Amino acid sequence: MKKRKRIISITVIAAVAVAAVLLIVFGKNKENNRIVYETAPVEYGNVSNSVTATGTIEPVTEVEVGTQVSGIIDKIYVDYNSIVKEGQLIAEMDKVTLESELASAKAQYEGSKAEYEYQSKNYERSKKLHEKSLISDTEYEQALYNYRMAESTFHTNEATLAKAERNLSYATITSPIDGVVIDRAVEEGQTVAAGFETPTLFNIAADLTQMQVIADVDEADIGGVKEGQRVSFTVDAYPNDVFEGRVMQIRLGSSNSSSTSVASATTESVVTYEVVISAANPDLKLKPRLTANITIYTQERQNVLVVPSKALRFTPGEPLTGKKDVIKDCDSFFKLWTKEGNVFTAYPVEIGISDGTYTEITKGISEGTEVVTGVSLAIPSAQKQGPRGFMGHPGPRP
């Protein structure tokens, strides 16, 4: 019990000592320290609001070239970065099996065609004889049945032949567009299987001088994004270059991704929307699949009156002002203050957009007016000499 009383007594003594030191320090320097009011002029400038996002550089037009038939890649005529024209031969598959299937289909077609022509003529003869009652109904119906069966077989084989011809044509792979090969997924001699999904052999981009950025914009920011807004972005490959673009499309479909915090063991769901941004690429610096750090300017004001945003937060009053200072206030939510001598005057203003550092002023004050932005404490140079002591004040001299 005595030990606890001793600790309490020591704590009280220490608190009193600190208070006494503070009182002595600030009481001693009260007259030496001087309040300095910081000011800035109302001037013309640019101010903007923006949202940031990340995205991926993509070609505007990119085609995946595949094949609808299975087989072995026999010849490849292009490589990565090859310039191709529409209709140009870029690869061929082994045609032996496909040509055999075509020959078989053609033989069946020819046989069914002959049978169909024979049954057609036989039916026409039977029809005329039946009209003259020279053959029975049974014989006529048999002729009609044979004709229709031959017709059905002929059309089936005709379709099979067309399919075999088409499959053979698929073995000759041509470029569907003018462009450049940006990816090649096969080698000569490789077997490809066209089952439920068409295998991709090449990726061809139409024009790499015109690119687009597919950006993922957070759901909290997407409301301010509109088509036509200016965009700037950078890529890690060229950190000193700033590229320009425009918002071309805001896709309505959203994606939902989850992030898990290891420290808190919680999972957060993030909803983003894809925004398509145009990007000129005349010098071909932008490569497909590069990651872009994007700034979308949702609001911009050019050559408007602006002031530092902190000027709108300044309010004169005790203990900043002295007893001789005069404060001329006004009834307005937004106001700017000027100081002439010991007179503070408030100007009611209307504001526009703000980027956090500067705020647009739409009405209430003229260009060149010096407004108070804040205050600072000017310490006389005599107090700055010698070793630093408690609370930054000079310590004892040796």
C-alpha positions as CSV (number, residue, x, y, z in Angstrom):
1,M,0.0,0.0,0.0
2,K,2.8,2.4,0.9
3,K,4.6,1.5,-2.4
4,R,1.4,2.4,-4.4
5,K,1.2,5.8,-2.6
6,R,4.9,6.4,-3.3
7,I,4.3,5.8,-7.1
8,I,1.2,8.1,-7.2
9,S,3.2,10.8,-5.4
10,I,6.1,10.5,-7.9
11,T,3.7,10.7,-10.9
12,V,2.0,13.8,-9.5
13,I,5.3,15.5,-8.9
14,A,6.5,14.7,-12.5
15,A,3.3,16.1,-14.0
16,V,3.6,19.3,-12.0
17,A,7.2,19.6,-13.1
18,V,6.3,19.2,-16.8
19,A,3.5,21.8,-16.5
20,A,5.9,24.2,-14.8
21,V,8.5,23.8,-17.6
22,L,5.9,24.3,-20.3
23,L,4.6,27.4,-18.5
24,I,8.0,28.9,-18.1
25,V,9.0,28.1,-21.8
26,F,5.9,29.5,-23.4
27,G,5.5,32.3,-21.0
28,K,9.0,33.4,-21.6
29,N,8.8,33.3,-25.4
30,K,5.2,34.6,-25.8
31,E,6.3,38.1,-26.7
32,N,9.2,36.9,-28.9
33,N,7.1,34.5,-31.0
34,R,5.1,36.1,-33.8
35,I,2.1,34.8,-35.9
36,V,2.7,35.0,-39.6
37,Y,-0.3,34.8,-42.0
38,E,0.3,32.9,-45.2
39,T,-1.4,34.3,-48.3
40,A,-1.8,33.4,-52.0
41,P,-3.3,35.3,-54.9
42,V,-6.5,34.4,-56.7
43,E,-5.3,33.5,-60.2
44,Y,-6.3,31.7,-63.3
45,G,-5.3,28.0,-63.7
46,N,-6.5,24.5,-64.5
47,V,-8.2,22.2,-62.1
48,S,-9.5,18.7,-62.6
49,N,-11.1,15.7,-60.9
50,S,-9.9,12.2,-61.9
51,V,-10.2,8.5,-61.1
52,T,-7.4,6.0,-61.4
53,A,-7.4,2.4,-62.6
54,T,-5.2,-0.2,-64.2
55,G,-5.8,-1.9,-67.5
56,T,-4.2,-3.9,-70.3
57,I,-3.1,-2.7,-73.7
58,E,-4.9,-4.6,-76.5
59,P,-5.1,-4.3,-80.3
60,V,-8.3,-2.7,-81.6
61,T,-8.9,-5.7,-83.9
62,E,-7.4,-9.1,-83.0
63,V,-8.5,-12.3,-84.8
64,E,-7.8,-15.8,-83.6
65,V,-7.1,-18.0,-86.6
66,G,-7.9,-21.7,-86.1
67,T,-9.0,-24.8,-87.9
68,Q,-12.2,-26.8,-88.0
69,V,-10.6,-30.1,-88.9
70,S,-8.2,-32.4,-87.1
71,G,-4.8,-33.4,-88.5
72,I,-1.1,-32.7,-88.7
73,I,0.3,-29.2,-89.4
74,D,2.3,-29.9,-92.6
75,K,3.7,-26.4,-93.4
76,I,3.9,-23.0,-91.7
77,Y,4.7,-20.0,-93.8
78,V,4.7,-17.1,-91.2
79,D,6.3,-16.5,-87.9
80,Y,6.0,-14.0,-85.0
81,N,5.7,-10.4,-86.2
82,S,5.2,-11.4,-89.8
83,I,3.2,-8.9,-91.8
84,V,0.3,-10.6,-93.6
85,K,-2.4,-9.7,-96.1
86,E,-6.0,-10.8,-96.3
87,G,-6.2,-14.2,-98.0
88,Q,-2.4,-14.9,-97.7
89,L,-1.5,-18.5,-97.2
90,I,-0.1,-18.9,-93.7
91,A,-0.2,-22.6,-93.0
92,E,-1.2,-26.0,-94.5
93,M,-2.3,-29.2,-92.9
94,D,-1.6,-32.7,-94.2
95,K,-4.3,-33.4,-96.9
96,V,-3.8,-37.1,-97.5
97,T,-6.7,-38.2,-95.2
98,L,-8.9,-35.4,-96.3
99,E,-8.4,-36.0,-100.0
100,S,-9.2,-39.7,-99.4
101,E,-12.4,-38.7,-97.7
102,L,-13.2,-36.4,-100.5
103,A,-12.6,-39.2,-103.1
104,S,-14.9,-41.6,-101.2
105,A,-17.6,-39.0,-100.9
106,K,-17.4,-38.2,-104.5
107,A,-17.7,-41.9,-105.5
108,Q,-20.8,-42.3,-103.4
109,Y,-22.2,-39.1,-104.8
110,E,-21.7,-40.3,-108.4
111,G,-23.4,-43.7,-107.6
112,S,-26.4,-42.1,-105.9
113,K,-26.7,-39.6,-108.7
114,A,-26.9,-42.4,-111.3
115,E,-29.4,-44.3,-109.2
116,Y,-31.5,-41.2,-108.7
117,E,-31.6,-40.4,-112.4
118,Y,-32.6,-44.0,-113.2
119,Q,-35.4,-44.1,-110.6
120,S,-36.6,-40.7,-111.7
121,K,-37.1,-41.9,-115.3
122,N,-38.7,-45.1,-114.1
123,Y,-41.1,-43.2,-112.0
124,E,-42.1,-40.9,-114.9
125,R,-42.8,-44.0,-117.0
126,S,-44.8,-45.7,-114.3
127,K,-46.8,-42.6,-113.7
128,K,-47.9,-42.4,-117.3
129,L,-48.8,-46.1,-117.4
130,H,-50.8,-45.8,-114.2
131,E,-52.7,-42.9,-115.5
132,K,-53.8,-45.2,-118.4
133,S,-54.5,-48.1,-116.0
134,L,-51.9,-50.2,-117.6
135,I,-50.1,-51.0,-114.3
136,S,-51.5,-51.7,-110.9
137,D,-51.5,-49.3,-108.0
138,T,-48.9,-51.5,-106.2
139,E,-46.5,-51.2,-109.1
140,Y,-46.9,-47.5,-109.3
141,E,-46.4,-47.1,-105.5
142,Q,-43.3,-49.2,-105.7
143,A,-41.9,-47.0,-108.4
144,L,-42.7,-43.8,-106.4
145,Y,-41.1,-45.3,-103.3
146,N,-37.9,-46.2,-105.2
147,Y,-37.7,-42.7,-106.7
148,R,-38.0,-41.0,-103.3
149,M,-35.5,-43.2,-101.7
150,A,-33.0,-42.6,-104.5
151,E,-33.7,-38.9,-104.2
152,S,-33.0,-38.9,-100.5
153,T,-29.8,-40.9,-100.9
154,F,-28.6,-38.6,-103.6
155,H,-29.1,-35.4,-101.6
156,T,-27.4,-37.0,-98.5
157,N,-24.4,-37.9,-100.6
158,E,-24.4,-34.5,-102.2
159,A,-24.2,-32.9,-98.7
160,T,-21.4,-35.3,-97.7
161,L,-19.4,-34.4,-100.8
162,A,-19.8,-30.7,-100.0
163,K,-18.6,-31.3,-96.5
164,A,-15.6,-33.2,-97.7
165,E,-14.7,-30.4,-100.1
166,R,-15.1,-27.8,-97.3
167,N,-13.0,-29.9,-94.9
168,L,-10.3,-30.1,-97.5
169,S,-10.4,-26.3,-98.0
170,Y,-10.0,-25.9,-94.2
171,A,-6.6,-27.6,-94.5
172,T,-5.4,-24.5,-96.4
173,I,-5.2,-21.8,-93.7
174,T,-5.2,-18.2,-94.9
175,S,-5.2,-14.8,-93.1
176,P,-8.7,-13.3,-92.6
177,I,-7.4,-9.7,-92.3
178,D,-4.4,-7.5,-93.1
179,G,-2.2,-7.3,-90.0
180,V,0.7,-8.7,-88.1
181,V,1.1,-12.1,-86.4
182,I,1.4,-11.5,-82.7
183,D,1.2,-15.1,-81.5
184,R,1.8,-18.5,-83.0
185,A,0.6,-21.6,-81.1
186,V,1.7,-24.5,-83.3
187,E,4.8,-25.9,-85.0
188,E,5.3,-28.0,-88.1
189,G,4.5,-31.6,-87.5
190,Q,2.2,-30.9,-84.6
191,T,-1.2,-32.6,-84.4
192,V,-4.3,-30.5,-83.7
193,A,-7.6,-31.9,-82.7
194,A,-10.8,-30.0,-83.6
195,G,-13.3,-31.4,-81.2
196,F,-15.8,-29.3,-79.2
197,E,-13.5,-26.3,-79.4
198,T,-11.7,-24.9,-82.4
199,P,-7.9,-24.9,-81.7
200,T,-6.2,-21.5,-82.1
201,L,-3.2,-21.6,-84.4
202,F,-2.3,-17.9,-84.8
203,N,-3.3,-14.5,-83.3
204,I,-3.3,-11.7,-85.9
205,A,-3.7,-8.0,-85.0
206,A,-5.1,-5.7,-87.6
207,D,-3.3,-2.4,-87.0
208,L,-0.8,-1.8,-84.1
209,T,-0.7,1.9,-84.7
210,Q,-4.2,2.1,-83.1
211,M,-4.4,0.4,-79.8
212,Q,-7.0,0.3,-77.0
213,V,-6.8,0.0,-73.2
214,I,-9.2,-2.3,-71.4
215,A,-9.4,-0.7,-67.9
216,D,-11.0,-2.1,-64.8
217,V,-12.8,0.8,-63.0
218,D,-14.1,0.3,-59.5
219,E,-17.8,0.5,-58.9
220,A,-17.3,3.5,-56.6
221,D,-15.8,5.5,-59.5
222,I,-17.7,4.3,-62.5
223,G,-20.5,6.8,-62.0
224,G,-18.2,9.7,-63.0
225,V,-16.8,8.1,-66.1
226,K,-18.4,9.2,-69.5
227,E,-17.6,8.5,-73.1
228,G,-15.3,11.1,-74.6
229,Q,-13.4,12.0,-71.4
230,R,-9.7,12.6,-71.7
231,V,-7.4,9.8,-70.4
232,S,-3.6,9.8,-69.6
233,F,-1.7,6.6,-68.8
234,T,1.8,5.3,-68.3
235,V,3.3,1.8,-68.8
236,D,6.3,0.4,-66.9
237,A,8.2,-0.1,-70.1
238,Y,8.4,3.7,-70.7
239,P,8.1,5.3,-67.2
240,N,8.9,8.8,-68.5
241,D,6.3,8.8,-71.3
242,V,2.7,9.8,-70.8
243,F,0.3,8.5,-73.3
244,E,-3.1,10.1,-74.2
245,G,-6.4,8.6,-75.0
246,R,-10.2,8.9,-74.9
247,V,-12.9,6.9,-73.2
248,M,-14.6,5.0,-76.1
249,Q,-17.0,2.6,-74.4
250,I,-18.2,1.7,-70.9
251,R,-19.2,-2.0,-70.9
252,L,-22.3,-2.8,-68.8
253,G,-21.1,-6.2,-67.8
254,S,-19.3,-6.2,-64.5
255,S,-16.7,-8.6,-63.0
256,N,-16.5,-9.7,-59.4
257,S,-13.2,-10.5,-57.8
258,S,-12.3,-11.4,-54.3
259,S,-9.3,-10.4,-52.2
260,T,-8.4,-12.1,-48.9
261,S,-6.5,-10.4,-46.1
262,V,-4.1,-12.8,-44.4
263,A,-3.8,-10.6,-41.3
264,S,-7.6,-10.4,-40.7
265,A,-8.6,-13.6,-42.5
266,T,-11.4,-11.7,-44.2
267,T,-12.5,-11.8,-47.9
268,E,-13.6,-8.7,-49.7
269,S,-15.5,-8.7,-52.9
270,V,-14.6,-6.0,-55.5
271,V,-16.9,-5.2,-58.4
272,T,-15.3,-3.5,-61.5
273,Y,-16.5,-2.4,-64.9
274,E,-14.5,-2.6,-68.2
275,V,-13.8,0.8,-69.8
276,V,-12.4,0.8,-73.3
277,I,-9.9,3.6,-74.0
278,S,-8.5,4.5,-77.4
279,A,-4.8,5.1,-77.7
280,A,-2.8,6.2,-80.7
281,N,0.4,4.3,-81.2
282,P,2.3,5.8,-84.1
283,D,5.8,4.8,-82.9
284,L,4.7,1.3,-81.8
285,K,5.9,1.7,-78.3
286,L,2.7,0.2,-76.9
287,K,2.9,-3.5,-77.0
288,P,0.0,-5.9,-76.7
289,R,-0.7,-7.1,-73.1
290,L,1.3,-4.3,-71.4
291,T,-0.1,-3.1,-68.1
292,A,-1.3,0.5,-68.1
293,N,-1.7,2.8,-65.1
294,I,-4.6,5.0,-66.0
295,T,-6.0,8.4,-65.0
296,I,-9.5,9.3,-66.3
297,Y,-10.3,13.0,-66.0
298,T,-13.9,13.0,-65.1
299,Q,-14.1,16.8,-64.7
300,E,-11.8,19.4,-66.1
301,R,-11.8,23.2,-66.0
302,Q,-9.3,25.2,-68.1
303,N,-8.2,28.8,-67.4
304,V,-10.5,29.4,-64.5
305,L,-10.0,31.3,-61.2
306,V,-8.5,29.0,-58.6
307,V,-7.3,29.3,-55.0
308,P,-5.5,26.8,-52.7
309,S,-8.2,24.7,-51.1
310,K,-6.8,25.3,-47.6
311,A,-7.8,29.0,-48.0
312,L,-11.5,27.9,-47.8
313,R,-10.7,26.2,-44.5
314,F,-9.1,29.3,-42.8
315,T,-11.1,31.2,-40.2
316,P,-9.6,34.0,-38.1
317,G,-10.4,34.1,-34.4
318,E,-8.9,33.6,-31.0
319,P,-6.1,32.8,-30.2
320,L,-4.8,33.7,-33.7
321,T,-6.0,37.3,-33.8
322,G,-5.1,39.9,-31.3
323,K,-7.4,42.1,-29.3
324,K,-6.9,45.0,-31.8
325,D,-7.7,42.9,-34.9
326,V,-11.0,43.7,-36.6
327,I,-13.0,40.8,-38.2
328,K,-15.6,41.6,-40.9
329,D,-17.4,38.3,-41.3
330,C,-20.3,37.4,-43.7
331,D,-23.1,34.9,-43.7
332,S,-21.9,32.3,-46.3
333,F,-20.9,28.7,-46.1
334,F,-17.9,29.2,-48.5
335,K,-15.8,32.3,-47.9
336,L,-12.3,33.6,-48.4
337,W,-10.5,36.0,-46.1
338,T,-8.2,39.0,-46.8
339,K,-6.0,40.8,-44.3
340,E,-5.2,44.5,-44.6
341,G,-3.3,45.8,-41.5
342,N,-5.3,44.4,-38.6
343,V,-8.6,44.1,-40.6
344,F,-9.8,40.6,-41.7
345,T,-12.5,40.7,-44.4
346,A,-14.6,37.8,-45.5
347,Y,-15.7,37.4,-49.2
348,P,-18.6,35.1,-49.9
349,V,-17.8,32.9,-52.9
350,E,-19.2,30.1,-55.0
351,I,-17.0,27.2,-55.8
352,G,-16.7,24.7,-58.6
353,I,-14.7,21.5,-58.7
354,S,-11.7,20.7,-56.6
355,D,-8.7,18.4,-56.9
356,G,-7.9,18.6,-53.2
357,T,-5.0,21.0,-53.7
358,Y,-6.8,23.8,-55.6
359,T,-10.5,24.8,-55.9
360,E,-12.3,26.5,-58.7
361,I,-13.9,29.9,-57.7
362,T,-16.9,30.7,-59.9
363,K,-18.2,33.9,-58.2
364,G,-17.4,36.3,-55.4
365,I,-13.8,37.5,-55.8
366,S,-11.6,38.9,-58.5
367,E,-8.2,37.9,-59.9
368,G,-5.1,39.0,-58.0
369,T,-6.8,39.3,-54.6
370,E,-4.5,38.1,-51.9
371,V,-6.3,35.7,-49.6
372,V,-5.2,34.2,-46.3
373,T,-4.4,30.5,-46.6
374,G,-3.1,29.7,-43.1
375,V,-0.9,30.8,-40.3
376,S,2.6,29.8,-39.0
377,L,4.6,30.7,-36.0
378,A,7.7,32.7,-36.7
379,I,10.5,32.1,-34.1
380,P,13.1,34.8,-33.7
381,S,16.6,33.8,-34.9
382,A,18.0,34.3,-31.4
383,Q,15.9,31.3,-30.2
384,K,17.3,29.1,-33.0
385,Q,20.9,29.4,-31.8
386,G,22.7,26.9,-29.5
387,P,21.9,23.3,-28.7
388,R,18.2,22.3,-28.8
389,G,16.6,21.7,-25.5
390,F,13.2,20.5,-24.3
391,M,10.3,21.1,-26.8
392,G,12.8,22.5,-29.4
393,H,13.8,25.5,-27.3
394,P,17.5,26.4,-26.6
395,G,19.1,24.2,-24.0
396,P,21.4,25.4,-21.3
397,R,24.6,27.0,-22.4
398,P,27.9,25.3,-21.4
